[in-house]
Amino acid sequence: MLDSFAVISSELRTLVENLYNAEDVREKIRFEREEADAKIREARAEVSAAQAAAAEAETARRVAERVAAETLERAAEEARRIGLLEAERIRVEEKNRQEITNRIQFEEVVNAPLKNLVHETITKEIHIMEKTEIAEEHISTIKQEHYPIIEQDKIVKDEAIILHEKEIVPSVVEVSVNPEFTVPLYDATIQEGEKFTFECRIVGYPKPEISWHKDGIPIVNNPDYLTKYEDSGLCTLMIEESFAEDTAKFTCKATNAMGTVESEAVLTVKETSPEEQLNPPVFVKELSHSVANENISHQLECKVQGNPLPTVQWFKDNINVDNSPDYITTYNNGEAILKIEKICLDDKGMYSCKAANRIGQASTAATLSVEDII
């Protein structure tokens, strides 16, 4: 019986040792698991940060490529427009030069007979004046020597004949010119929100009257379209801020006594897509105050929007916790989450999430209360 008791005691001691060993092993496994969980949290945080950075870099790359493409397109369009304007300027200068040459030749042809006529008229007037002086002297002599009394109507008749022989030089008549656009309007494509000005140049005599039309409708006293007509013939229509509704065919009409001419062009205003609009961060879902029991899992959530996509940082009592092993943070397309696997009393406090991009920044905050389970 004593031997049996000794055996039982020995087995109990062995069992106790095994229990202690099992407890040590369990504690060791728990410690290793906690280390593994901490490493997993750090890895997740690094992956989230890398994903956010990659997303922002991709967005920035797309924006840069789009801006570069639009810049090249606008530069090419501007180069084409300048080339057309230069060609038109050369053509107009050549045309004006030819018109001046033709006008000089025309004036020489017209004025040649006029000069001859003036010369002949002056010569004739000199002869008439000489004849008049001789006639007057002759009449005076006759009156003094032979005819003391001369009939008045004969003297008047002689004077009328003398005056009738005088001729009048004709006056020069002004020449009217049809209105003509030396620089016409050109089609244009712009981005919504940009300032734009139509320009054209008109010549003609008398000075033409100008009117602007949008899709055939006269533009009169419209504050959205500012028109100007200078003495040099430059006509402008300015749009201070363009909208998609400004897409239309614009016409400049010039009229004088000789006729009417028109120049027209199409303005295309491209709408700005949401992807192209740069906006600062805005929290569309803010953090809310919450209460959690000790030893359970809990998470804080918020959502932010902005272009480029903002980056986020988490803070507890104004201390950054992004790299803390006590928290797991995720960020996906603007949805930010901070998770606490096992809450303790020390986790209570003020939590905040701050978002930022190159346009601006924003933040949201809320308190977390922890209740002790007795």
Order of alpha helices (4+ residues) and beta strands (2+ residues): alpha-alpha-beta-beta-beta-beta-beta-beta-beta-beta-beta-beta-beta-beta-beta-beta-beta-beta-beta-beta
